[in-house]
Amino acid sequence: MRVATAVRPAPHEPVMAERVVALLAVAGRRPGLLVDATVGAGGHALALLAASSADTRLVAFDRDADALDLARTRLSAHADRVTFVHAGHDRLTEYVAPVVAREGPVLGVLYDLGASSMQLDRPERGFSFRATAPLDMRMDADAALTAAEVVNGRSVEELTRIIRWYGEERFARRIAQAVVAARPLRTTTELAGVVERAVPAATRRPGLHPATRTFQALRIEVNGELERLRSSLPQALGLVAPPGAEGRGGRVAVLSYHSLEDRIVKRSFAEATTGCVCPPDLPVCACGRSPLATALTRGAERPGAAEVAGNPRARAARLRAVERTAAAPHRGRG
Ligand SMILES: C[S@@+](CC[C@H](N)C(=O)[O-])C[C@H]1O[C@@H](n2cnc3c(N)ncnc32)[C@H](O)[C@@H]1O
């Protein structure tokens, strides 16, 4: 069934949507479940539902209640096929396993990581330095930790680590020292000003605000994005179904936008696609381990130049995907 996407322009353009649909849509296969671990504005979810058979159901997660409201509206034509979950995808098994018992096997899981355009574009959420707003940056408004607490409560060392690692910012220490000296900081624009003054003018890149990397780093810290991903991927790999009569196993696909995210995905998939882990000097395999999954992408796939030109958010995207084999889940190694 094809459904018109939207009369108005989509608020968030789904990245590499055609490729995601080719990897995950369930058409002419056994009925089952798809999981969108990060439904956002529902762009990928809508494309997947439209391209999948009518008996395919979708479980849609988001930590952001506003995103879920928007997704509910955009997916209203498929309302009877979708279960919305207001929770982090680190709770995948808890929410999806009971649905599997009722609705059938998980045939695909999608992650489209990071923040959505709506979050970045709504000044009151505090993700952007382009408008004055409280330092918030929580994806889940019920979560305890805000950017204000990180900025005003952490030591120079902790801030340096966050800004260097999550922001990949070479002036992390200078920025952290400037932030601590200027505390308390209450708004996005106050923080952006402090960062801007801490970064040497000669090193600025045209088109990139000097506070971009620091804001990204704080967002990752506030939302525990990397820890949640690390905890979620093994759950997804354990939940997707082994091949059925039609011969295709359940699939997991991840779109990431940050090198640390991509590294976590790469490691998790490498672990799943590895068979025997016996020491090389052992003459015969003693572990009996077979790969839990096979790779569907060679390395990370990138969007084409035309997509990047039309959707700047796609620029950093990397897509990796694997398919579950018939092997039993590995014990103790994820
Ligand atoms: C890039 S957007 C997804 C856009 C979506 N694919 C679309 O086509 O509209 C990422 C979404 O993931 C959500 N998110 C981020 N981390 C999450 C997590 N750990 N669990 C659930 N949702 C998360 C964000 O709130 C945001 O709405």
The ligand as an ORCA input file, in Angstrom:
! r2SCAN-3c Opt
* xyz 0 1
  C      17.425     11.696     13.836
  S      15.948     11.624     14.690
  C      15.050     10.363     13.889
  C      14.354     10.834     12.654
  C      13.480      9.791     11.988
  N      14.240      8.674     11.504
  C      12.662     10.402     10.881
  O      12.781      9.941      9.724
  O      11.900     11.328     11.139
  C      16.441     10.845     16.157
  C      15.335     10.683     17.185
  O      15.817      9.716     18.119
  C      15.408     10.089     19.394
  N      16.348      9.451     20.309
  C      17.627      9.786     20.550
  N      18.172      8.930     21.423
  C      17.211      8.016     21.724
  C      17.172      6.868     22.554
  N      18.231      6.487     23.280
  N      16.024      6.164     22.611
  C      14.933      6.535     21.885
  N      14.916      7.629     21.087
  C      16.038      8.352     21.008
  C      15.455     11.588     19.397
  O      14.596     12.114     20.390
  C      15.004     11.928     17.964
  O      13.617     12.164     17.921
*
